[in-house]
Amino acid sequence: MSGAVNAAGQTRRAALWIGGSCFAAYAACYIGKNALSALLPQLLQEQTFAQEELGRMGSVFLLAYGVGQLVNGLLGNRVHPRYMVFLGLFLPGVLLALFPFCGNALAGTLLWAVCGFLGSMLWGPLSRMVGENTSPGAARLLLTLLTVASMLGTLLAYLLAAFASLCGATRPAFWLGGGCMAAVALLWLLACRRMERRGMVRQGEVKPLSAGGGRLTLGALLRNRVFLCVVIVTMLNGVIRNAVSFWIPTFLSQHLALRPEWVSVASSALPFVNIGGTFLSLWGLRLVRQNEKTMCVLLFVLAAACFGVVWLCPAGLPLLSMAALFAASAAMTGVCNMIFSVYILDFRSTGMISGITGFLDFSSYLSASAASLLFSDMMAQGWNAVILFWIATTALGALVSLLTRLLAGRRSGQPDGEAD
């Protein structure tokens, strides 16, 4: 009896160490990922770069981040997360601190492209570490907490923007953010060494897809209609969750005419709203019999309705418009959680969880990068055109999620990794 109690205690301690280390690393990653977006209004005020140039930097960052998710996700199936996560934090931290010294738009664009690729070295390996070293229930909770970590990192990025407003310059904010990322990278190494010495983490192997099949490959996955629909849902979610969130501070500043300091304060509340959306989506699974695909349908419908409120809202009600915008963002964070904290665990026994996670994230950021460029051009026609595009995207997301649910129901019992 005492042996079972000790084993349970060791399992809980391992989950706490793995979860805590991954949480800190992913939160630090999101400081760098959101720094440019959070500081965009102040950078526009400083007039170091034009809005089109900063928009290009953001789009290139998202594109490089997405491509990196594919490359580094597959690499994460083979390379230990200890090394990948360290490099994905330390090097972008250094580059973030160097950004204020970029004298022209080309240098800044290249810097953010490199930052995007390096920053993509975390999600796949972290998902692998959690999925392979914890129980299914604990893995779902810990991956959800990683979504919360991303919200905390976003909050810290917006606090950097508030710090920049107090300083009257963006340089100290970039230096502080970069320093935090580098410090967490060093702490990550120390934590990994301790977990390895105590046998808390192990190195998984690529396993066969099923008893009668070969190894799991992306080709086999993409021949599966359910998985292909999930990819499309992920891409539509990426347009809203990533591209829209990048432009939210600018939307508050330009469309709602908030002053930069109030933009920072309002934007700082967004991560808390998104955290609420994350846990509400997980709670809502109980109401739809643990079916994450049905939950995605409901969340996309909610987001479309909220964007409709933003579009119809008169200029004299900025708080209502902002509340609806934030609610839509929370719903899209919930969709992201359904994909990356629930659906992805269907593949935890394949040894390919890092690569599959990386591919889905790649799809998300590829669409987000294209949308970010499109938003820059659409703003010439006014924000109403952009909002209509958001409504159309979420409505399409609801339809594809419904199709995914119907196909999954028709193919009940067949693994998503097998071709039709």
Disulfide bonds with the S-S distance in Angstrom:
none
